[in-house]
Amino acid sequence: MNHDDIASSKRRPVNMSIDTGIVAAAKEAGVNMSRVTEAALRAAIKTERERRWKEENREWIEAHNRWIDENGIPLSGLETL
């Protein structure tokens, strides 16, 4: 199941500059550079979105953590079934 929110659709050719040694090694190893690049970009996008979300919500996160420190974790005293 794919949980990322980046729409997948048709492929589009793009121009990139990649070190010639890396290109040669990838070809020798049979690595699909397009798929690897796409996966790396998805990971980088996810990381950057998470970083931005944390920064945009930093004040709320800090306030929430202070509340937990002062009051404990809600419902933590309840036994599980």
C-alpha positions as CSV (number, residue, x, y, z in Angstrom):
1,M,0.0,0.0,0.0
2,N,1.4,3.4,-1.0
3,H,1.0,6.0,1.7
4,D,2.9,8.9,0.1
5,D,0.7,11.8,-1.1
6,I,2.7,12.5,-4.2
7,A,0.5,11.8,-7.2
8,S,1.9,9.2,-9.5
9,S,1.1,9.4,-13.1
10,K,2.8,9.5,-16.5
11,R,6.6,9.7,-16.6
12,R,8.3,12.8,-17.8
13,P,11.8,12.9,-19.1
14,V,14.1,15.4,-17.4
15,N,17.7,16.5,-17.9
16,M,20.1,15.9,-15.0
17,S,23.8,16.1,-14.5
18,I,25.3,13.1,-12.7
19,D,28.9,12.2,-12.1
20,T,30.1,10.0,-14.9
21,G,31.6,7.5,-12.5
22,I,28.3,7.0,-10.8
23,V,26.5,6.6,-14.2
24,A,29.0,4.0,-15.3
25,A,28.8,2.1,-12.0
26,A,25.0,2.2,-12.1
27,K,24.9,0.8,-15.6
28,E,27.5,-1.9,-14.8
29,A,25.4,-2.9,-11.8
30,G,22.1,-2.8,-13.7
31,V,20.7,-0.1,-11.5
32,N,17.6,1.7,-12.9
33,M,18.8,5.3,-12.3
34,S,15.3,6.7,-13.0
35,R,13.7,4.5,-10.3
36,V,16.5,5.1,-7.8
37,T,16.4,8.8,-8.4
38,E,12.6,8.9,-8.1
39,A,12.8,7.0,-4.8
40,A,15.5,9.3,-3.5
41,L,13.5,12.3,-4.4
42,R,10.3,10.9,-2.7
43,A,12.4,10.3,0.5
44,A,13.9,13.8,0.3
45,I,10.5,15.4,-0.2
46,K,9.0,13.5,2.7
47,T,11.9,14.5,5.0
48,E,11.6,18.2,4.0
49,R,7.8,18.2,4.4
50,E,8.2,16.7,7.9
51,R,10.9,19.3,8.8
52,R,8.7,22.1,7.7
53,W,5.6,20.7,9.5
54,K,7.6,20.5,12.7
55,E,8.9,24.0,12.3
56,E,5.4,25.4,11.5
57,N,4.0,23.6,14.5
58,R,6.9,24.0,16.9
59,E,5.0,26.2,19.4
60,W,2.1,23.8,19.6
61,I,4.4,20.8,20.0
62,E,6.3,22.5,22.8
63,A,3.1,23.5,24.5
64,H,1.7,20.0,24.2
65,N,4.9,18.5,25.6
66,R,4.8,21.0,28.6
67,W,1.2,19.9,29.3
68,I,2.2,16.2,29.2
69,D,5.2,17.0,31.6
70,E,2.8,18.8,34.0
71,N,-0.2,16.5,33.7
72,G,1.0,13.1,32.5
73,I,-0.2,11.1,29.6
74,P,-4.0,11.1,29.4
75,L,-5.6,7.8,30.2
76,S,-2.2,6.2,31.1
77,G,-3.7,4.9,34.3
78,L,-6.3,2.8,32.5
79,E,-5.7,-0.9,32.2
80,T,-5.9,-2.5,28.8
81,L,-8.3,-5.4,28.1
